[in-house]
Amino acid sequence: MLWVVFVLVILAWVIRRDTAGYMTATRLDSLRTRKSVLVGQRTDLRQRINRASSREVLIPKAEAIGLRESADSEIVILPVPQPERR
């Protein structure tokens, strides 16, 4: 009689483990799908950012508000001060 209880406990444990594994696999598949969607959105957003920050787009917008492109002689390179070494 004791062996029947032992077998039932083992079977219950196996069923519980398999159910947990199935639920974990389902969640993992859902997360992988979401990740691929988010990667696609990130790629799209990066392309939009690159396009919006290109000279082709920025120069006409800057000219529309009265800005102009600087000449080479107007560019000043400012040195960055280096921290003093002791």
Buried (B, 14 or more C-beta within 10 A) or exposed (E): EEEEEEEEEEEEEEEEEEEEEEEEEEEEEEEEEEEEEEEEEEEEEEEEEEEEEEEEEEEEEEEEEEEEEEEEEEEEEEEEEEEEEE
